[in-house]
Amino acid sequence: MLSKSTDVRDRGKKIHLCRSLPSVKNYVLVRQDHCQIEVFSRTNDGNWSLKGYGGLDDEVGLSGAIALPMAQVYRNIQVGQN
């Protein structure tokens, strides 16, 4: 979960460290103050792609054909939508 106090660290040093590990296939940032998830996914050629999700009707796609409903991620949290 991203918060104002962790946003810079999670998008900076931490993401670079995780992306340098070959076993990491996805790096997911989940906002706690509004409905937004960003998924960085390693592609077959070793590069990274970014996909953003912002609605409770969205399904978050992860490597390995996993789909996670946004409504489930935020089910017990009061948030605003983008």
C-alpha positions, -999 to 999 in steps of 0.1 A, spaced: 0 0 0 13 34 -10 10 62 14 22 98 12 51 88 35 62 58 14 54 69 -22 89 83 -30 107 53 -15 84 27 -32 88 45 -66 125 50 -62 151 29 -45 127 0 -37 114 -4 -73 149 -4 -87 160 -30 -62 130 -53 -70 134 -49 -108 170 -60 -105 160 -94 -91 154 -119 -119 128 -138 -99 105 -107 -96 79 -108 -124 55 -81 -111 59 -50 -89 25 -37 -77 17 -3 -62 -16 1 -45 -29 35 -34 -46 37 0 -62 71 -5 -80 65 -38 -88 36 -61 -56 32 -81 -32 3 -88 -1 3 -110 14 -30 -121 49 -31 -135 54 -65 -153 86 -80 -166 82 -89 -203 96 -119 -221 126 -98 -234 134 -86 -198 120 -51 -202 92 -38 -180 57 -26 -189 33 -5 -169 -4 -9 -167 -27 13 -145 -61 5 -131 -85 30 -115 -120 17 -113 -137 -7 -89 -150 -26 -120 -114 -32 -132 -96 -65 -129 -59 -62 -122 -38 -85 -145 -6 -101 -132 19 -123 -150 8 -159 -150 -28 -151 -161 -39 -140 -126 -68 -115 -125 -77 -98 -92 -109 -77 -90 -102 -41 -78 -134 -43 -58 -119 -71 -37 -87 -52 -31 -106 -23 -18 -135 -42 -2 -130 -29 34 -115 5 25 -134 37 20 -117 53 -10 -126 77 -38 -123 68 -74 -102 87 -100 
